[in-house]
């Protein structure tokens, strides 16, 4: 049974388990039906077209030359009030930190475009921006720049050292399109400073930030990996539930091995993510909490109308999909895969979150219970399978398929399949306030389980271990190990 504990500690999986590789629909023989591969959509163009080579960028150039060239090309887009920034194929070394006054190792800007009214396109054609080796990151002493380690993590800006931000597009009212880029933060080659911020190193170092854009934003065919902080950050402060919808669409994006988050959604009124991969956050040289694959955390704003389709949240040091703070609500996740290897696969404690045809490998925790069943977390046709063969590391987190002892009033599990296949795993821990409708339960091992609930439709439970059902309500035919209960 889960108790409420510190979010910043829990999300990194630092506590013992107290208390899925999701697949799309399956064929009759049990084989998964995979999404059909699609050719990349053509990249649109906006005038003028600014080629970064015009300003000296080249795969053969130094990080300093390339950084200056990308910034100059960005400023040309700004002056034209829009256009296409074109990066030809190749690997471009980028990232410079300079001393400015008393500040030590201040990062230079790279691609930074703001306040354009005409269309903006950043086209990579498969180009890679890779951060230089040896960039400093974390807390360093002013002046000489020696690493700063304090008894408590520093929050003094004089000690803060950020890594360069690769792409930042903000305040644009025209359409924005980013495609064909590989953004490699190279964080495992950082010269690491001391901790800065509340946990870990809460300093800049991101792949793509989209901030306060009111025109439609689309991102396609993007990899944003190995950054000190986040692969992608979506920011729009000051929004309310009544604000207009400002659509952001991410298609075929991958965020792997970032330090804090794959994707941070901290404000927005419409987000659609299709075939997104949010994996291995916090794996590597260092990690900062929460360490999530995706963190939905409205800050001075709202997060509304989210949709994730055919996405993967796999082997993150924190929770795979996390929604626990801020004014966030109304998110649908379809045919997604959640694999928790060292901590929870999902933590969806916000109203109006719906999972359809998803698979969870590793325990889920902290759903949203509500007096209004429409606002409580809902699961339709989902599979909860504790099978080590479905984990990339063969590790599956948690003793229970779901650990919902903190409360699950009116949470619905409809046509869901629970299979605790590993010998040390057990069926869900729930109270009778959860609703099960036409669900199937199987457990191989002999651990005691507590899948209590209000059962409707047809329910079948088969377990080699003791099954505690006290307090449960049976509104349809129910069998336990072949014995009819109702």
LOKE-639418 format. One record per residue (C-alpha): residue in three letters; chain; x, y, z. Coordinates in Angstrom, 3 decimals. Layout:
<rs>
{ALA; A; {X; Y; Z}},
...
</rs>
This chain:
<rs>
{UNK; A; {0.000; 0.000; 0.000}},
{UNK; A; {1.400; 3.376; -0.999}},
{UNK; A; {1.633; 6.308; 1.369}},
{UNK; A; {2.044; 9.882; 0.229}},
{UNK; A; {5.734; 10.740; 0.226}},
{UNK; A; {8.029; 13.432; -1.098}},
{UNK; A; {7.540; 13.773; -4.864}},
{UNK; A; {11.100; 14.842; -5.604}},
{UNK; A; {12.471; 11.734; -3.876}},
{UNK; A; {9.892; 9.233; -5.092}},
{UNK; A; {10.026; 10.184; -8.736}},
{UNK; A; {13.667; 9.178; -8.979}},
{UNK; A; {12.884; 5.725; -7.572}},
{UNK; A; {15.000; 6.274; -4.458}},
{UNK; A; {12.572; 4.459; -2.157}},
{UNK; A; {11.919; 0.723; -1.993}},
{UNK; A; {8.648; -0.568; -3.365}},
{UNK; A; {6.204; -0.126; -0.507}},
{UNK; A; {3.434; -0.416; -0.727}},
{UNK; A; {4.228; -1.819; -19.871}},
{UNK; A; {5.849; -2.046; -22.767}},
{UNK; A; {2.436; -0.960; -24.117}},
{UNK; A; {1.469; -2.515; -27.303}},
{UNK; A; {-1.118; -1.528; -29.869}},
{UNK; A; {-4.020; -3.863; -30.500}},
{UNK; A; {-3.171; -7.561; -30.706}},
{UNK; A; {-4.072; -10.145; -33.311}},
{UNK; A; {-6.112; -13.213; -32.471}},
{UNK; A; {-2.935; -15.239; -31.881}},
{UNK; A; {-1.627; -12.638; -29.419}},
{UNK; A; {0.959; -11.125; -31.748}},
{UNK; A; {1.187; -7.335; -31.538}},
{UNK; A; {-0.092; -5.200; -34.383}},
{UNK; A; {2.565; -2.591; -35.039}},
{UNK; A; {2.003; 0.815; -36.553}},
{UNK; A; {2.707; 0.915; -40.261}},
{UNK; A; {5.953; 2.741; -41.039}},
{UNK; A; {5.398; 6.033; -42.754}},
{UNK; A; {7.629; 8.097; -44.965}},
{UNK; A; {8.583; 11.464; -43.475}},
{UNK; A; {6.245; 14.270; -44.435}},
{UNK; A; {7.717; 16.812; -46.837}},
{UNK; A; {9.307; 19.756; -45.048}},
{UNK; A; {7.629; 23.056; -45.888}},
{UNK; A; {9.619; 26.134; -46.786}},
{UNK; A; {9.169; 29.792; -45.934}},
{UNK; A; {10.923; 32.767; -47.518}},
{UNK; A; {13.638; 33.834; -47.227}},
{UNK; A; {15.757; 30.665; -47.013}},
{UNK; A; {18.805; 31.181; -44.770}},
{UNK; A; {21.508; 28.545; -45.166}},
{UNK; A; {23.758; 28.365; -42.109}},
{UNK; A; {26.758; 27.777; -44.399}},
{UNK; A; {26.376; 31.375; -45.539}},
{UNK; A; {27.562; 32.421; -42.073}},
{UNK; A; {30.436; 29.940; -41.880}},
{UNK; A; {28.805; 26.853; -40.372}},
{UNK; A; {30.398; 23.592; -41.459}},
{UNK; A; {30.905; 20.056; -40.139}},
{UNK; A; {34.639; 20.868; -40.329}},
{UNK; A; {34.373; 24.115; -38.339}},
{UNK; A; {35.035; 24.581; -34.641}},
{UNK; A; {32.289; 24.761; -32.030}},
{UNK; A; {32.913; 28.500; -31.679}},
{UNK; A; {32.563; 29.159; -35.420}},
{UNK; A; {29.452; 27.010; -35.739}},
{UNK; A; {27.816; 28.539; -32.674}},
{UNK; A; {28.335; 32.054; -34.031}},
{UNK; A; {27.034; 30.993; -37.450}},
{UNK; A; {23.826; 29.490; -36.057}},
{UNK; A; {23.164; 32.618; -33.995}},
{UNK; A; {23.798; 34.877; -37.004}},
{UNK; A; {21.423; 32.804; -39.146}},
{UNK; A; {18.772; 33.019; -36.416}},
{UNK; A; {19.090; 36.802; -36.302}},
{UNK; A; {18.613; 36.922; -40.068}},
{UNK; A; {15.318; 35.066; -39.626}},
{UNK; A; {14.302; 37.531; -36.918}},
{UNK; A; {15.084; 40.528; -39.127}},
{UNK; A; {13.008; 39.044; -41.962}},
{UNK; A; {10.118; 38.392; -39.523}},
{UNK; A; {10.205; 34.725; -40.548}},
{UNK; A; {11.709; 32.378; -43.096}},
{UNK; A; {13.522; 29.044; -43.345}},
{UNK; A; {16.715; 28.324; -41.440}},
{UNK; A; {18.321; 25.475; -43.387}},
{UNK; A; {20.982; 23.175; -41.908}},
{UNK; A; {22.483; 20.851; -44.550}},
{UNK; A; {23.369; 17.248; -43.625}},
{UNK; A; {26.412; 16.695; -41.435}},
{UNK; A; {27.517; 16.749; -37.803}},
{UNK; A; {28.084; 20.272; -36.493}},
{UNK; A; {30.070; 20.673; -33.300}},
{UNK; A; {28.490; 23.477; -31.244}},
{UNK; A; {28.526; 24.937; -27.762}},
{UNK; A; {30.729; 27.636; -26.273}},
{UNK; A; {30.872; 29.016; -22.731}},
{UNK; A; {32.427; 32.448; -22.181}},
{UNK; A; {33.455; 34.540; -19.230}},
{UNK; A; {31.399; 37.739; -18.990}},
{UNK; A; {32.273; 40.074; -16.147}},
{UNK; A; {32.234; 38.151; -12.898}},
{UNK; A; {30.191; 35.334; -14.416}},
{UNK; A; {32.083; 32.208; -15.383}},
{UNK; A; {31.378; 30.025; -18.405}},
{UNK; A; {28.196; 31.673; -19.720}},
{UNK; A; {26.776; 29.663; -22.649}},
{UNK; A; {26.404; 31.284; -26.057}},
{UNK; A; {23.077; 31.189; -27.877}},
{UNK; A; {22.634; 28.837; -30.823}},
{UNK; A; {19.337; 28.841; -32.749}},
{UNK; A; {17.159; 31.480; -31.107}},
{UNK; A; {14.170; 32.863; -33.030}},
{UNK; A; {11.560; 35.161; -31.498}},
{UNK; A; {8.388; 37.144; -32.201}},
{UNK; A; {8.008; 36.362; -35.902}},
{UNK; A; {4.653; 37.045; -37.523}},
{UNK; A; {5.402; 35.170; -40.747}},
{UNK; A; {6.010; 31.390; -41.009}},
{UNK; A; {9.202; 30.051; -39.430}},
{UNK; A; {10.786; 26.773; -40.569}},
{UNK; A; {13.898; 25.157; -39.098}},
{UNK; A; {14.884; 22.398; -41.523}},
{UNK; A; {17.660; 19.988; -40.625}},
{UNK; A; {17.577; 17.451; -43.480}},
{UNK; A; {19.103; 14.924; -41.052}},
{UNK; A; {21.738; 17.330; -39.697}},
{UNK; A; {23.171; 16.784; -36.214}},
{UNK; A; {24.076; 19.514; -33.745}},
{UNK; A; {26.423; 17.943; -31.194}},
{UNK; A; {27.645; 19.768; -28.103}},
{UNK; A; {31.397; 20.011; -27.661}},
{UNK; A; {33.207; 17.873; -25.105}},
{UNK; A; {34.077; 19.403; -21.754}},
{UNK; A; {31.244; 21.919; -21.319}},
{UNK; A; {30.773; 22.840; -17.675}},
{UNK; A; {27.479; 22.058; -15.984}},
{UNK; A; {26.244; 22.634; -12.440}},
{UNK; A; {27.698; 24.734; -9.638}},
{UNK; A; {31.126; 26.355; -10.109}},
{UNK; A; {32.822; 29.111; -8.158}},
{UNK; A; {32.783; 32.588; -9.725}},
{UNK; A; {36.033; 33.888; -11.145}},
{UNK; A; {38.314; 30.888; -11.280}},
{UNK; A; {35.511; 28.483; -12.062}},
{UNK; A; {36.477; 25.618; -9.727}},
{UNK; A; {33.747; 23.115; -8.922}},
{UNK; A; {31.528; 24.242; -6.058}},
{UNK; A; {30.189; 21.643; -3.631}},
{UNK; A; {28.222; 22.895; -0.646}},
{UNK; A; {26.569; 21.185; 2.306}},
{UNK; A; {23.284; 22.157; 0.672}},
{UNK; A; {22.710; 22.509; -3.058}},
{UNK; A; {23.416; 26.070; -4.164}},
{UNK; A; {20.694; 28.425; -5.377}},
{UNK; A; {23.041; 31.406; -5.725}},
{UNK; A; {23.019; 32.474; -9.415}},
{UNK; A; {26.681; 33.438; -9.118}},
{UNK; A; {27.530; 29.722; -8.941}},
{UNK; A; {25.150; 28.573; -11.672}},
{UNK; A; {26.658; 27.278; -14.915}},
{UNK; A; {24.347; 26.317; -17.776}},
{UNK; A; {25.032; 24.337; -20.906}},
{UNK; A; {23.977; 25.890; -24.239}},
{UNK; A; {20.349; 25.681; -25.322}},
{UNK; A; {20.248; 24.399; -28.879}},
{UNK; A; {16.905; 25.598; -30.316}},
{UNK; A; {14.617; 28.193; -28.715}},
{UNK; A; {11.595; 29.540; -30.601}},
{UNK; A; {9.370; 31.961; -28.716}},
{UNK; A; {6.558; 34.461; -29.117}},
{UNK; A; {5.827; 33.659; -32.774}},
{UNK; A; {2.314; 34.357; -34.062}},
{UNK; A; {2.974; 32.784; -37.457}},
{UNK; A; {3.210; 29.017; -38.027}},
{UNK; A; {6.346; 27.298; -36.729}},
{UNK; A; {7.747; 24.046; -38.138}},
{UNK; A; {10.885; 22.217; -36.955}},
{UNK; A; {11.975; 19.030; -38.728}},
{UNK; A; {14.868; 16.764; -39.580}},
{UNK; A; {17.239; 17.682; -36.737}},
{UNK; A; {19.334; 15.587; -34.404}},
{UNK; A; {20.153; 17.517; -31.231}},
{UNK; A; {22.849; 15.778; -29.165}},
{UNK; A; {23.643; 17.467; -25.848}},
{UNK; A; {26.612; 15.133; -25.226}},
{UNK; A; {26.010; 15.404; -21.475}},
{UNK; A; {28.143; 12.404; -20.569}},
{UNK; A; {31.143; 14.443; -21.745}},
{UNK; A; {30.326; 17.389; -19.427}},
{UNK; A; {32.797; 18.665; -16.855}},
{UNK; A; {30.383; 18.233; -13.981}},
{UNK; A; {30.014; 20.848; -11.248}},
{UNK; A; {28.292; 20.554; -7.899}},
{UNK; A; {24.555; 20.406; -7.416}},
{UNK; A; {22.517; 23.542; -8.093}},
{UNK; A; {18.827; 23.955; -7.305}},
{UNK; A; {16.516; 21.867; -5.162}},
{UNK; A; {17.636; 18.486; -6.482}},
{UNK; A; {20.431; 17.486; -8.809}},
{UNK; A; {21.482; 20.187; -11.291}},
{UNK; A; {18.432; 22.277; -12.133}},
{UNK; A; {20.248; 24.475; -14.641}},
{UNK; A; {19.767; 25.105; -18.357}},
{UNK; A; {20.887; 22.669; -21.002}},
{UNK; A; {18.017; 21.701; -23.299}},
{UNK; A; {17.464; 20.528; -26.847}},
{UNK; A; {14.301; 22.356; -27.953}},
{UNK; A; {12.226; 24.952; -26.108}},
{UNK; A; {8.965; 26.189; -27.620}},
{UNK; A; {7.704; 29.148; -25.617}},
{UNK; A; {4.606; 31.372; -25.851}},
{UNK; A; {3.954; 30.703; -29.541}},
{UNK; A; {0.390; 31.468; -30.593}},
{UNK; A; {0.643; 30.246; -34.181}},
{UNK; A; {0.351; 26.504; -34.863}},
{UNK; A; {3.576; 24.637; -34.031}},
{UNK; A; {4.615; 21.359; -35.640}},
{UNK; A; {7.726; 19.305; -34.925}},
{UNK; A; {8.572; 16.202; -36.944}},
{UNK; A; {11.445; 13.748; -37.312}},
{UNK; A; {13.384; 15.139; -34.359}},
{UNK; A; {15.849; 13.466; -31.997}},
{UNK; A; {16.728; 15.448; -28.902}},
{UNK; A; {19.017; 13.304; -26.762}},
{UNK; A; {21.612; 13.493; -23.995}},
{UNK; A; {20.907; 17.017; -22.770}},
{UNK; A; {21.710; 18.126; -19.243}},
{UNK; A; {18.129; 19.085; -18.533}},
{UNK; A; {15.255; 18.380; -20.987}},
{UNK; A; {15.022; 17.024; -24.492}},
{UNK; A; {11.947; 19.170; -25.242}},
{UNK; A; {10.243; 21.836; -23.129}},
{UNK; A; {6.830; 23.299; -23.984}},
{UNK; A; {6.180; 26.575; -22.171}},
{UNK; A; {3.222; 28.958; -22.246}},
{UNK; A; {2.693; 30.965; -19.057}},
{UNK; A; {-0.504; 32.775; -18.057}},
{UNK; A; {-3.002; 30.470; -19.753}},
{UNK; A; {-6.317; 29.455; -18.188}},
{UNK; A; {-8.822; 26.735; -19.005}},
{UNK; A; {-10.714; 29.335; -21.074}},
{UNK; A; {-7.718; 30.435; -23.145}},
{UNK; A; {-7.766; 29.786; -26.917}},
{UNK; A; {-6.223; 26.570; -28.131}},
{UNK; A; {-2.663; 27.049; -29.338}},
{UNK; A; {-1.912; 23.721; -31.047}},
{UNK; A; {1.464; 22.030; -30.723}},
{UNK; A; {1.943; 18.808; -32.700}},
{UNK; A; {4.937; 16.506; -32.269}},
{UNK; A; {5.328; 13.590; -34.680}},
{UNK; A; {8.133; 11.010; -34.722}},
{UNK; A; {10.144; 12.656; -31.964}},
{UNK; A; {12.631; 10.855; -29.736}},
{UNK; A; {14.054; 12.060; -26.430}},
{UNK; A; {16.591; 9.604; -25.033}},
{UNK; A; {19.076; 9.807; -22.182}},
{UNK; A; {18.359; 13.360; -21.024}},
{UNK; A; {19.259; 14.449; -17.509}},
{UNK; A; {15.925; 15.635; -16.111}},
{UNK; A; {13.066; 14.995; -18.566}},
{UNK; A; {12.436; 13.693; -22.009}},
{UNK; A; {9.547; 16.140; -22.412}},
{UNK; A; {8.440; 18.807; -19.941}},
{UNK; A; {4.968; 20.220; -20.641}},
{UNK; A; {4.653; 23.213; -18.338}},
{UNK; A; {1.926; 25.146; -20.135}},
{UNK; A; {-0.338; 24.762; -23.147}},
{UNK; A; {-3.908; 24.369; -24.312}},
{UNK; A; {-3.487; 21.696; -27.007}},
{UNK; A; {-0.750; 19.102; -27.459}},
{UNK; A; {-0.722; 16.085; -29.764}},
{UNK; A; {2.214; 13.653; -29.729}},
{UNK; A; {2.274; 10.771; -32.209}},
{UNK; A; {4.985; 8.093; -32.202}},
{UNK; A; {7.003; 9.817; -29.503}},
{UNK; A; {9.809; 7.988; -27.688}},
{UNK; A; {10.677; 9.160; -24.165}},
{UNK; A; {13.320; 6.810; -22.848}},
{UNK; A; {16.221; 6.389; -20.406}},
{UNK; A; {15.945; 9.796; -18.735}},
{UNK; A; {18.576; 10.045; -16.024}},
{UNK; A; {20.557; 7.068; -17.243}},
{UNK; A; {24.199; 8.013; -17.596}},
{UNK; A; {26.624; 10.318; -15.822}},
{UNK; A; {24.047; 12.110; -13.645}},
{UNK; A; {20.317; 12.617; -13.135}},
{UNK; A; {18.079; 15.374; -11.789}},
{UNK; A; {14.568; 14.881; -10.406}},
{UNK; A; {11.931; 14.173; -11.509}},
{UNK; A; {13.745; 12.082; -14.154}},
{UNK; A; {10.500; 11.414; -16.021}},
{UNK; A; {9.931; 10.364; -19.589}},
{UNK; A; {7.162; 12.976; -19.795}},
{UNK; A; {6.326; 15.378; -16.969}},
{UNK; A; {3.010; 17.250; -17.188}},
{UNK; A; {3.519; 20.056; -14.670}},
{UNK; A; {1.680; 23.326; -15.328}},
{UNK; A; {3.625; 26.284; -13.911}},
{UNK; A; {1.761; 29.605; -13.745}},
{UNK; A; {-0.467; 28.254; -16.494}},
{UNK; A; {-2.575; 25.238; -17.459}},
{UNK; A; {-1.952; 22.033; -19.386}},
{UNK; A; {-5.080; 20.980; -21.248}},
{UNK; A; {-6.231; 18.845; -24.173}},
{UNK; A; {-3.263; 16.498; -24.446}},
{UNK; A; {-3.160; 13.429; -26.658}},
{UNK; A; {-0.377; 10.830; -26.911}},
{UNK; A; {-0.724; 8.138; -29.587}},
{UNK; A; {1.618; 5.173; -30.190}},
{UNK; A; {4.195; 6.581; -27.762}},
{UNK; A; {6.766; 4.793; -25.594}},
{UNK; A; {7.821; 5.683; -22.054}},
{UNK; A; {10.569; 3.190; -21.268}},
{UNK; A; {13.335; 2.688; -18.659}},
{UNK; A; {13.408; 6.182; -17.183}},
{UNK; A; {15.088; 6.821; -13.828}},
{UNK; A; {11.875; 8.573; -12.774}},
{UNK; A; {8.249; 7.901; -13.653}},
{UNK; A; {7.507; 7.105; -17.287}},
{UNK; A; {4.438; 9.348; -17.546}},
{UNK; A; {3.981; 11.805; -14.684}},
{UNK; A; {1.085; 14.213; -14.030}},
{UNK; A; {1.011; 15.352; -10.422}},
{UNK; A; {1.254; 19.131; -10.021}},
{UNK; A; {-0.168; 22.339; -11.394}},
{UNK; A; {-3.485; 22.928; -13.151}},
{UNK; A; {-3.314; 19.988; -15.551}},
{UNK; A; {-6.231; 17.942; -16.895}},
{UNK; A; {-7.870; 16.200; -19.848}},
{UNK; A; {-5.235; 13.993; -21.465}},
{UNK; A; {-5.817; 10.875; -23.564}},
{UNK; A; {-3.125; 8.242; -24.121}},
{UNK; A; {-3.785; 5.648; -26.837}},
{UNK; A; {-1.808; 2.523; -27.747}},
{UNK; A; {1.134; 3.642; -25.623}},
{UNK; A; {3.820; 1.555; -23.888}},
{UNK; A; {4.964; 2.220; -20.322}},
{UNK; A; {7.901; 0.276; -18.895}},
{UNK; A; {9.054; 1.019; -15.355}},
{UNK; A; {12.332; -0.725; -14.598}},
{UNK; A; {13.452; 1.029; -11.384}},
{UNK; A; {10.374; 3.110; -10.530}},
{UNK; A; {6.731; 3.490; -11.502}},
{UNK; A; {5.608; 3.181; -15.088}},
{UNK; A; {2.909; 5.866; -14.694}},
{UNK; A; {1.699; 8.346; -12.054}},
{UNK; A; {-1.433; 10.034; -13.512}},
{UNK; A; {-2.841; 11.963; -10.539}},
{UNK; A; {-4.726; 14.657; -12.474}},
{UNK; A; {-8.392; 14.764; -13.546}},
{UNK; A; {-9.640; 13.613; -16.894}},
{UNK; A; {-6.757; 11.293; -17.870}},
{UNK; A; {-7.813; 8.350; -20.046}},
{UNK; A; {-5.716; 5.384; -21.197}},
{UNK; A; {-6.907; 3.320; -24.163}},
{UNK; A; {-5.324; 0.073; -25.436}},
{UNK; A; {-2.093; 0.721; -23.515}},
{UNK; A; {0.335; -1.711; -21.921}},
{UNK; A; {2.051; -1.229; -18.575}},
{UNK; A; {5.101; -3.203; -17.499}},
{UNK; A; {5.999; -2.131; -13.979}},
{UNK; A; {3.648; -0.870; -11.315}},
{UNK; A; {1.497; 2.232; -11.691}},
{UNK; A; {0.682; 4.472; -8.740}},
{UNK; A; {-1.339; 7.529; -7.677}},
{UNK; A; {-4.262; 7.739; -10.061}},
{UNK; A; {-6.909; 10.455; -9.736}},
{UNK; A; {-9.983; 9.452; -7.766}},
{UNK; A; {-13.021; 11.702; -8.012}},
{UNK; A; {-16.636; 11.937; -6.880}},
{UNK; A; {-17.438; 12.529; -10.563}},
{UNK; A; {-16.650; 9.287; -12.441}},
{UNK; A; {-15.998; 11.300; -15.608}},
{UNK; A; {-13.047; 13.048; -13.958}},
{UNK; A; {-11.524; 9.937; -12.380}},
{UNK; A; {-8.716; 8.137; -14.218}},
{UNK; A; {-10.027; 5.641; -16.772}},
{UNK; A; {-8.397; 2.613; -18.409}},
{UNK; A; {-10.014; 0.900; -21.406}},
{UNK; A; {-8.676; -2.316; -22.932}},
{UNK; A; {-5.303; -1.938; -21.192}},
{UNK; A; {-2.827; -4.675; -20.309}},
{UNK; A; {-0.843; -4.800; -17.071}},
{UNK; A; {1.788; -7.490; -17.597}},
{UNK; A; {4.682; -8.028; -15.178}},
{UNK; A; {6.742; -9.987; -17.671}},
{UNK; A; {10.543; -9.456; -17.585}},
{UNK; A; {10.708; -10.372; -21.264}},
{UNK; A; {8.879; -7.109; -22.033}},
{UNK; A; {11.493; -4.973; -20.254}},
{UNK; A; {14.690; -3.872; -22.039}},
{UNK; A; {16.661; -4.560; -18.845}},
{UNK; A; {14.465; -7.494; -17.728}},
{UNK; A; {13.769; -5.510; -14.551}},
{UNK; A; {10.129; -4.804; -13.677}},
{UNK; A; {9.401; -2.344; -10.866}},
{UNK; A; {7.100; -2.979; -7.921}},
{UNK; A; {5.565; -5.986; -6.188}},
{UNK; A; {2.063; -5.195; -7.544}},
{UNK; A; {0.804; -4.567; -11.068}},
{UNK; A; {-0.858; -1.442; -9.683}},
{UNK; A; {-0.321; 0.124; -6.260}},
{UNK; A; {-3.434; 2.239; -5.725}},
{UNK; A; {-3.809; 2.071; -1.965}},
{UNK; A; {-3.625; 5.882; -1.790}},
{UNK; A; {-7.173; 6.033; -3.180}},
{UNK; A; {-8.926; 5.370; -6.469}},
{UNK; A; {-12.506; 6.512; -6.027}},
{UNK; A; {-14.487; 5.840; -9.202}},
{UNK; A; {-11.345; 4.972; -11.164}},
{UNK; A; {-12.430; 2.634; -13.969}},
{UNK; A; {-10.656; -0.430; -15.337}},
{UNK; A; {-12.743; -1.627; -18.283}},
{UNK; A; {-11.906; -4.754; -20.303}},
{UNK; A; {-8.394; -4.759; -18.845}},
{UNK; A; {-6.077; -7.756; -18.563}},
{UNK; A; {-3.849; -8.201; -15.500}},
{UNK; A; {-1.123; -10.825; -15.653}},
{UNK; A; {1.477; -11.059; -12.903}},
{UNK; A; {3.648; -13.461; -14.854}},
{UNK; A; {6.885; -13.144; -12.845}},
{UNK; A; {6.947; -15.290; -9.685}},
{UNK; A; {7.593; -12.291; -7.390}},
{UNK; A; {4.757; -10.122; -8.755}},
{UNK; A; {1.174; -9.837; -7.546}},
{UNK; A; {-2.167; -8.597; -8.816}},
{UNK; A; {-3.163; -4.957; -8.145}},
{UNK; A; {-3.412; -3.531; -4.651}},
{UNK; A; {-6.712; -1.645; -4.687}},
{UNK; A; {-9.600; -0.762; -2.400}},
{UNK; A; {-13.282; -1.419; -3.154}},
{UNK; A; {-13.696; 2.172; -4.379}},
{UNK; A; {-12.167; 1.226; -7.754}},
{UNK; A; {-14.433; -0.088; -10.530}},
{UNK; A; {-13.531; -3.197; -12.549}},
{UNK; A; {-15.671; -4.034; -15.560}},
{UNK; A; {-15.163; -7.243; -17.579}},
{UNK; A; {-11.574; -7.711; -16.399}},
{UNK; A; {-9.297; -10.760; -16.368}},
{UNK; A; {-6.746; -11.451; -13.597}},
{UNK; A; {-3.872; -13.992; -13.645}},
{UNK; A; {-1.018; -14.498; -11.184}},
{UNK; A; {1.763; -17.076; -11.476}},
{UNK; A; {3.527; -16.579; -8.134}},
{UNK; A; {2.336; -17.285; -4.616}},
{UNK; A; {2.424; -13.726; -3.220}},
{UNK; A; {-0.730; -12.503; -1.508}},
{UNK; A; {-2.696; -10.009; -3.601}},
{UNK; A; {-5.439; -7.468; -2.876}},
{UNK; A; {-7.404; -6.735; -6.084}},
{UNK; A; {-10.439; -5.430; -4.209}},
{UNK; A; {-13.048; -3.423; -6.056}},
{UNK; A; {-16.582; -3.124; -7.346}},
{UNK; A; {-16.813; -5.748; -10.097}},
{UNK; A; {-19.284; -5.646; -12.952}},
{UNK; A; {-19.594; -7.641; -16.145}},
{UNK; A; {-17.752; -10.972; -16.179}},
{UNK; A; {-14.705; -11.322; -13.926}},
{UNK; A; {-12.239; -14.204; -13.825}},
{UNK; A; {-9.411; -14.402; -11.284}},
{UNK; A; {-6.786; -17.174; -11.321}},
{UNK; A; {-3.862; -17.039; -8.892}},
{UNK; A; {-1.364; -19.396; -7.306}},
{UNK; A; {-1.355; -17.120; -4.256}},
{UNK; A; {-3.941; -15.977; -1.742}},
{UNK; A; {-6.372; -13.399; -3.133}},
{UNK; A; {-7.901; -10.984; -0.609}},
{UNK; A; {-11.243; -9.577; -1.787}},
{UNK; A; {-12.806; -8.381; 1.468}},
{UNK; A; {-15.099; -5.400; 1.020}},
{UNK; A; {-15.542; -6.066; -2.684}},
{UNK; A; {-18.906; -5.784; -4.427}},
{UNK; A; {-19.837; -8.229; -7.189}},
{UNK; A; {-22.418; -7.043; -9.726}},
{UNK; A; {-21.775; -9.758; -12.298}},
{UNK; A; {-20.528; -13.345; -12.607}},
{UNK; A; {-17.174; -13.695; -10.850}},
{UNK; A; {-14.956; -16.758; -10.479}},
{UNK; A; {-11.821; -17.254; -8.375}},
{UNK; A; {-9.691; -20.224; -9.409}},
{UNK; A; {-12.763; -21.790; -10.996}},
{UNK; A; {-14.948; -21.231; -7.922}},
{UNK; A; {-17.997; -19.050; -8.471}},
{UNK; A; {-18.172; -16.081; -6.130}},
{UNK; A; {-21.149; -14.307; -7.689}},
</rs>
